[in-house]
Amino acid sequence: MSAARPAASPAAESVVHLASATALVPEEILATPRGGSRGMFRDLAALVLDRHLRRLVRIRQPVDLRLGLLLVRVDSCSGHLALGFARLSDYATERLGLPARRVQTLLALARRLAELPRLAAAFEAGIISLSQVRLLLRVATAANEAGWIERAGETTVRRLEIAVRAAVSEAGAAAPLEEGAANGGAAAADDDAAVDDDAPAGEFIAFDAPAAIHARWEQALEIARRSAGAGDPAWRSVEFIVADYLSGVPDLAALLARMSGARSGGERSAGDAAAADAFPARSAGDPPCPGGTPCPGESVDGTGIELFEEVLAGLEAEVTSRDPAIPSDGPVVVLPDSVQETAADTAVDLDARLRELVRIRQNISWNLGRLLRLFADRRLYRELGFMSLARFCRERLGLGVRRAWLLIGLERRLVMLPGIAHAYRSGALSWVRASTLARVASEVSEQRWLRLAAAVTVRRLLEEAALAEGGPSPRGPRGLDADGRVQLLTPTRGPAETSPATGPANGSASMAGHVAGAGLVAGAGHVAGAGQGSETGSRTRIRFWSPYEVASLWHEALEVCRYRAGRPLDDWECVASILASFLDTWGVRADPAWRRRYRIFERDGWRCRVPGCSSRRNLQVHHIDFRSHGGTDDDANLAVLCAAHHLQGIHRNRLRCHALPDGLLAWEFGPDPIRGPFARYVEDVEWSAARAAVAPAADALRG
């Protein structure tokens, strides 16, 4: 917003023809303002941005619904298997750039709305918001959906939630219920979180640690994930590690009782004092916790009339009367023909339609993030009578606050990264890749990160980013050589050392996931004294999000560690002790027979070697050259695959694997005798970027 009077909102078109490059918001509105809000007409700016934000959200609703319906079709016909992916979430991450949580949300929404056509039509037309749909899916049936839609249009989301809770309680007390209503209501109530953007209540935990402790931290997380057989988020692995430490504390119950008694009696050890100073208790005046905890002054049961609801009622009428060009039910959205499915669509056709829809959605999300950032930075929601951005998002936009802050956070990081921002807005860079690059790229290294992101799988990109998490890397990703070409990595040796195209390999470029197996073979006794003598040298910051219950367990473990030591300890010193206990118990045993039996799993990092696969359970050893074709049991002819890729992919000709020199593997996804393979990779590098390094062998294979 400029210091002069903001431009009035242009008349919105009643029909919006969407495409990936459609201009959705005037450029003068999108321009980043300079300076603070001084000289800004805050009330007018709030109204203008509010109108455009509501319009963008309503434009996105039919896109989300269409995206969900196409994902349902891909899932129902196992289209991801036909394309060479073991699971739908892996396909969506690699090809569409959608996180697994978003895929679950879209699938659940589309499947439920398929049974409620009126509710689906109202959502697609923008008559009701996503927040309202989440609530109505708990109680709506084919018989009463029209009444609930009408009720949703006459009240606030807050009051609608109260009505839905009352209806659910009455339905639970009534006997008997109609079979369809009972089953549908129970399913909706159980799966309500599946269509909710908001994350569960939690907090971020962070501490500084020496580089050696950071390396052991990654080792412990890797072991925990192997034990779970899945690529769990950090907090799940932390829960496993901390619970293991506390289970090994002698007479833990008596120790906790002594600690509690010392606190209640006013006697605190040095460890207790340090723990209390590091983690002060929450007070009544602290900001409310996210995830559904009511703000101060709000009523959980809905009794009483809140001031903002009265202001909101008047504001709705005022906005509508001032700008009738933006109807309350939103514009009519026309999607391009390229995203309209037909009965004859193959998995490849559905993939093309989904990718086009994602490009359209990213254009909307970029515009939405830009306006939300300005709206949040200037706190313009207060001009509309809302005490927090969360309430504004829920009531006015029907947008989950978690989703809103993700958009705002990405936009803030991309302000200084115009190349990544442009690629993201145009759809050339997916959400997952853009959010990953925004964490580690700098103005100097931006182009190198973009070059890497365009050439590798998301799995490889995340590994590269993990190596640079200590801060923006001035030289860019380590997986590029001096000339900016992507290095080909193998599980056994890291970067390919003899490739003529890549030249001498950088020894520090080994990816964490590929070398984790070798690093964990060493005995865990080396970390037993990690708390002493490790404070010198470089330090990195370890940070992860955790639900409150896991965070409480974490803080308790640190407090126990300090109490047992009887002296103040830094967080990293406590973590070093916890990691030493965990690695001593769960570290890889040096049993020669065990090592010999699982040598291939150790070499390949206990994960499926197919590019982009996230599976870490049901692993099998595959013969690259089939034994029926004369293949041997030599290690070079063996690779770890998950059961789905091995049985449903390789042995059903949905996936092909070829051995290349230097231990590299070439992959063909969805081979077709007419159109050729759907996608090709060398290890985790796309064919176009990897072919120069393996051209002779690759040409021989193709011939």
ROGULO-58724 format. One line per 3 residues: number of its first residue (from 1); for each residue z negated, x negated, y negated of C-alpha. Coordinates in steps of 0.02 Angstrom, whole numbers. Each point is the difference from the previous one (the first is absolute). Example, Ala and Ser with C-alpha at 12.3 -4.5 7.8 and 13.67 -1.06 7.14 Angstrom:
<rs>
1 = -390,-615,225  33,-69,-172
</rs>
This chain:
<rs>
1 = 0,0,0  44,-68,-171  -111,9,-153
4 = 116,131,-73  0,180,56  48,5,185
7 = 166,76,43  -10,178,56  36,36,180
10 = 184,37,25  47,165,75  -15,-16,187
13 = 147,50,105  -33,152,106  98,-84,140
16 = -25,-183,47  131,-84,109  -92,-144,80
19 = 72,-169,44  -74,-173,15  55,-44,-179
22 = -37,168,-84  -83,-17,-170  -157,105,11
25 = -96,-46,-157  67,-52,-173  0,-188,-23
28 = -104,11,-160  -138,82,101  9,-133,135
31 = -4,-145,-123  -160,-99,14  -97,19,-165
34 = -65,-153,-87  -178,-15,-60  -135,129,21
37 = -1,184,-37  -25,-25,-186  123,104,-98
40 = 39,109,152  -7,189,-12  -109,11,153
43 = 2,188,20  190,10,-15  24,-152,111
46 = -112,79,133  102,161,-3  166,-91,11
49 = -54,-111,145  -85,145,87  162,100,0
52 = 102,-143,68  -129,-44,132  -8,178,64
55 = 189,9,3  16,-162,99  -128,55,129
58 = 89,166,24  167,-87,17  -73,-112,135
61 = -68,145,105  168,55,76  41,-184,32
64 = -162,-23,96  29,159,99  177,-51,47
67 = -61,-175,46  -134,75,111  123,116,88
70 = 119,-144,37  -144,-105,67  -51,144,112
73 = 175,7,70  5,-188,30  -168,11,86
76 = 44,150,107  160,-79,67  -77,-175,14
79 = 130,-63,-122  -105,-153,-37  18,-53,182
82 = 188,19,-9  -3,-116,-151  -103,-130,91
85 = -174,34,-70  -146,34,115  -88,123,-117
88 = 43,106,-150  -123,-90,-114  86,-168,33
91 = 169,77,-38  -64,79,-160  -82,-162,-57
94 = 151,-111,32  145,114,-44  -77,119,-127
97 = -144,-103,-70  -124,141,25  -179,-39,52
100 = -61,76,164  -124,111,-95  141,73,-105
103 = 103,35,156  -145,94,78  -21,100,-160
106 = 183,50,-10  9,44,185  -156,109,-6
109 = 57,88,-158  175,38,65  -61,61,170
112 = -128,120,-74  116,68,-133  134,33,132
115 = -113,141,63  -29,70,-176  171,26,-81
118 = -64,85,-159  -126,-137,-31  135,-131,31
121 = 118,86,-122  -136,10,-134  -40,-184,22
124 = 183,-51,-6  28,102,-158  -152,-76,-86
127 = -95,164,-11  -150,-77,87  -52,-182,2
130 = -42,-117,142  -186,18,-36  17,189,20
133 = 104,-17,158  -133,-109,80  -127,137,-28
136 = 110,147,49  50,-80,164  -179,22,58
139 = 4,190,-15  179,59,-21  89,93,140
142 = 168,86,9  -90,164,-40  -99,-53,-154
145 = 96,-146,-75  78,107,-138  -172,54,-62
148 = -66,-178,0  153,-62,-96  -29,132,-134
151 = -184,-44,-9  38,-186,-16  109,34,-152
154 = -140,92,-91  -144,-123,16  -46,-183,-9
157 = 1,-117,150  -190,-9,-12  -23,187,14
160 = 134,13,133  -97,-126,104  -156,108,-17
163 = 97,153,58  74,-94,147  -171,-61,55
166 = -67,176,-8  147,65,102  -23,-136,131
169 = -186,42,13  36,186,18  134,-32,131
172 = -121,-109,96  -133,135,-2  119,143,42
175 = 29,45,181  124,15,71  136,-83,-107
178 = 184,22,30  53,-133,122  133,-74,-114
181 = -115,-4,-151  -142,-78,97  106,-134,77
184 = 96,-36,-158  -156,-3,-107  -91,-117,118
187 = 146,-118,10  21,-2,-186  -183,-31,-31
190 = -5,-142,126  156,-83,-69  -32,30,-184
193 = -15,-185,-35  174,-27,70  80,80,-153
196 = -123,-69,-125  50,-145,-111  -180,-42,-46
199 = -81,-141,96  -173,20,74  -145,-58,-107
202 = -17,-188,-1  -11,-159,-102  80,-171,-14
205 = -100,-149,64  43,-172,-67  -74,-174,4
208 = 56,-179,-30  3,-120,147  59,-177,39
211 = 173,-12,76  -74,-47,170  -102,160,4
214 = 154,100,-49  94,-74,148  -140,47,119
217 = -8,173,-77  184,25,44  -34,-65,176
220 = -140,125,24  107,145,-63  139,-53,118
223 = -117,-2,150  -70,171,-48  176,72,-11
226 = 47,-74,168  -155,77,77  44,169,-77
229 = 181,-16,53  62,55,-171  32,-68,-173
232 = -155,81,-73  -39,-10,-187  -123,-134,-50
235 = -148,119,-14  14,57,181  -1,-180,59
238 = -145,-39,-117  -98,144,76  27,-74,173
241 = -50,-176,-57  -156,56,-94  -57,116,139
244 = 18,-144,122  -109,-110,-111  -136,130,-20
247 = -2,36,187  -44,-183,29  -149,-2,-118
250 = -159,-6,104  -109,155,-22  109,69,-140
253 = -98,163,-17  -164,-93,-31  86,-117,-123
256 = 72,146,-99  -172,82,-2  -79,-158,-70
259 = 135,-13,-132  -25,183,-48  -189,-23,-7
262 = 16,-154,-108  109,95,-122  -113,152,-7
265 = -154,-110,-24  78,-96,-141  7,-161,101
268 = 173,-73,7  58,-157,82  125,-113,-84
271 = 135,74,109  -50,178,-47  2,-44,-185
274 = 172,-76,15  63,151,94  -74,120,-128
277 = 76,-97,-144  170,-7,83  3,183,53
280 = -101,107,-121  -38,177,53  101,142,-73
283 = -82,100,-135  25,179,-52  96,-55,-155
286 = 129,-100,96  180,63,4  29,125,140
289 = 74,-62,161  181,44,39  55,105,145
292 = -75,168,-42  -171,-43,-73  -27,119,-147
295 = -12,-68,-176  -164,19,-96  -17,179,-58
298 = 119,70,129  -58,132,121  34,-30,183
301 = -11,184,45  100,56,-151  -137,101,-84
304 = 11,7,-189  152,-20,-114  50,-177,-48
307 = 58,-35,-176  160,-87,51  59,154,96
310 = -12,108,-155  90,-134,-102  131,-14,136
313 = 37,186,-2  34,-5,-186  98,-161,13
316 = 120,72,128  45,143,-115  16,-117,-149
319 = 117,-121,88  109,139,66  18,80,-171
322 = 38,-165,-87  133,-58,122  80,143,95
325 = 142,-118,52  -111,-64,141  -35,151,109
328 = -165,14,90  83,3,169  99,-160,-32
331 = 187,-37,0  117,41,141  33,-160,98
334 = 167,-28,84  3,-140,128  163,-94,32
337 = 108,46,149  -32,-172,75  -178,51,46
340 = 45,169,76  -18,-10,189  117,78,127
343 = -23,43,183  119,-139,51  -95,-139,-89
346 = -40,-151,106  -149,-114,-26  109,-115,-106
349 = 54,147,-109  -181,55,-23  -47,-178,-47
352 = 132,-1,-138  -61,166,-70  -181,-56,4
355 = 39,-162,-91  92,96,-136  -148,119,-19
358 = -119,-147,-15  106,-75,-139  -8,165,-94
361 = -187,11,28  -29,-177,-62  92,37,-162
364 = -117,148,-27  -153,-104,47  48,-139,-121
367 = 13,125,-143  -162,83,54  -92,-166,9
370 = 60,-54,-172  -60,161,-83  -163,6,98
373 = -42,-178,-54  22,44,-183  -96,162,24
376 = -145,-88,88  -5,-154,-114  -14,110,-156
379 = -115,125,89  108,142,-65  -68,117,133
382 = -152,22,-113  113,80,-130  38,135,128
385 = -182,35,38  -21,-104,160  -142,-122,20
388 = 91,-110,127  175,-43,56  -44,62,174
391 = -32,176,-63  159,-1,-102  104,-58,149
394 = -73,131,113  5,149,-118  156,-31,-103
397 = 109,-104,115  -61,45,174  6,-187,35
400 = -129,-95,102  -98,-121,-108  23,-138,129
403 = 188,18,-14  -11,3,-190  -100,-162,-7
406 = 120,-84,121  145,43,-115  -96,-57,-153
409 = -54,-162,83  176,-44,54  69,39,-172
412 = -130,-112,-83  47,-145,112  187,25,-23
415 = -7,-5,-190  18,-190,8  121,4,148
418 = 158,86,-64  108,-55,146  -114,78,129
421 = -22,154,-109  189,25,-13  26,-24,187
424 = -139,124,36  64,131,-121  178,-12,69
427 = -59,14,180  58,-175,48  -183,-44,32
430 = -112,120,94  -177,51,-49  -80,-109,135
433 = 101,-154,-50  -23,27,-187  -188,24,13
436 = -11,-157,109  101,-107,-121  -97,64,-150
439 = -160,-75,72  65,-177,15  155,-25,-109
442 = -2,-79,-172  130,-9,-138  53,-170,67
445 = 7,45,185  62,179,-17  181,-35,48
448 = -50,-103,153  -112,140,62  140,125,-26
451 = 117,-111,100  -124,-8,143  -38,187,-4
454 = 184,41,16  20,-110,154  -153,27,112
457 = -96,140,84  -154,76,-79  -105,-86,133
460 = 63,-172,-53  -17,44,-184  -182,51,23
463 = -36,-165,89  79,-97,-143  -101,99,-127
466 = -161,-31,98  26,-187,-22  16,21,-187
469 = -142,126,-24  -108,-129,-88  101,35,-157
472 = 180,9,-64  95,-146,76  96,-99,-133
475 = 121,-65,132  28,166,84  -10,36,187
478 = -24,-143,121  130,68,120  144,-57,-112
481 = 65,-178,2  34,-105,-155  170,84,-22
484 = -73,175,9  63,40,175  -106,95,125
487 = -78,-107,136  11,60,178  -168,1,87
490 = -45,-3,183  -170,37,76  -8,-173,77
493 = 42,-114,-145  -3,99,-161  151,-46,-108
496 = 155,-55,92  -1,-188,-19  174,-49,55
499 = 107,134,-80  140,-82,-102  -2,140,-127
502 = -184,-5,-37  -27,-187,6  -171,-77,27
505 = -133,132,24  -151,14,-110  -149,-23,114
508 = -105,118,-106  121,143,20  -61,60,170
511 = -34,185,-6  -177,56,38  57,124,132
514 = 107,-127,93  -128,-140,7  -154,109,25
517 = 8,-24,188  -6,-189,-12  -137,3,-131
520 = -114,109,105  12,-106,157  -120,-126,-74
523 = -183,25,40  -105,99,-123  -134,-133,-6
526 = 87,-81,-148  -57,140,-113  -182,-2,47
529 = -46,-109,-146  117,84,-124  -141,41,-118
532 = -33,-183,-37  115,-121,-85  141,126,-28
535 = -33,41,-181  111,-139,-65  188,15,-12
538 = 110,147,-46  -70,176,0  90,163,30
541 = -49,180,-26  -20,117,148  15,184,-45
544 = 16,158,104  -28,187,-16  -130,84,109
547 = -71,175,25  -178,18,-62  -75,7,175
550 = 83,-165,49  -44,-76,-169  -182,47,31
553 = 7,-88,169  76,-153,-86  -137,-8,-132
556 = -133,22,133  71,-146,100  -2,-113,-153
559 = -178,53,-39  -55,-36,178  84,-169,-7
562 = -93,-45,-161  -165,64,69  17,-104,158
565 = 44,-155,-101  -151,27,-113  94,-63,-152
568 = 135,58,-122  174,-12,73  169,28,-79
571 = 109,133,77  116,-128,78  -147,-89,83
574 = -53,163,81  179,33,53  11,-175,75
577 = -151,37,109  70,170,52  168,-77,43
580 = -80,-139,100  -92,127,107  157,105,24
583 = 115,-145,44  -126,-75,120  1,165,94
586 = 180,55,-14  97,-161,-21  133,-40,129
589 = -79,-79,154  57,-173,54  18,55,181
592 = 159,-87,63  42,142,119  -17,130,-137
595 = 103,-107,-120  135,-24,130  7,185,43
598 = 15,59,-181  94,-148,-72  148,106,-56
601 = -113,127,-86  -91,-143,-87  163,-79,-54
604 = 69,162,-72  -163,46,-88  -43,149,111
607 = 125,116,-81  174,69,33  133,-123,-52
610 = 128,132,-50  32,-12,-188  -109,121,-98
613 = -99,63,150  -185,29,-36  -55,24,181
616 = -142,-107,67  -40,97,158  91,38,163
619 = 81,-172,-10  116,-62,137  95,-160,34
622 = 190,22,-8  132,-114,77  130,-32,-134
625 = 130,-37,133  -36,130,133  -59,-66,167
628 = 134,108,79  126,-101,-101  -73,-168,53
631 = -135,-16,-133  -145,-116,38  -187,9,-30
634 = 4,-146,-121  -100,27,-159  158,-13,-105
637 = 70,153,91  -155,106,-30  -52,104,-151
640 = -139,126,-31  56,180,-30  -95,162,-13
643 = 29,125,141  103,116,-110  122,-136,-54
646 = 6,-75,174  27,159,100  73,123,-127
649 = 93,-129,-102  64,-149,101  19,87,168
652 = 82,155,-75  123,-102,-103  -72,57,-167
655 = -46,-179,-40  78,-166,47  -75,-174,-3
658 = 92,-166,7  -68,-177,4  57,-121,-135
661 = -34,-187,-16  -169,-63,-61  -92,142,87
664 = 68,134,-116  40,177,57  140,110,-66
667 = -24,189,4  122,145,-6  -72,171,-42
670 = 90,156,62  156,-85,69  152,114,-2
673 = 168,-41,81  96,71,-148  -105,-28,-155
676 = -91,-154,62  -188,-26,-14  -100,101,-123
679 = -91,-156,-64  -4,-184,48  -137,-130,-20
682 = -39,-179,46  -188,4,28  -64,92,-156
685 = 149,-46,-110  148,117,-27  164,-57,74
688 = 91,-31,-165  -135,-121,-59  -28,-85,169
691 = 178,-21,62  36,-159,-100  -139,-92,92
694 = 60,49,173  187,26,-31  72,-93,152
697 = -117,81,126  17,168,-86  189,-5,6
700 = -8,-48,183  -108,153,35  113,115,-97
703 = 152,-69,89
</rs>
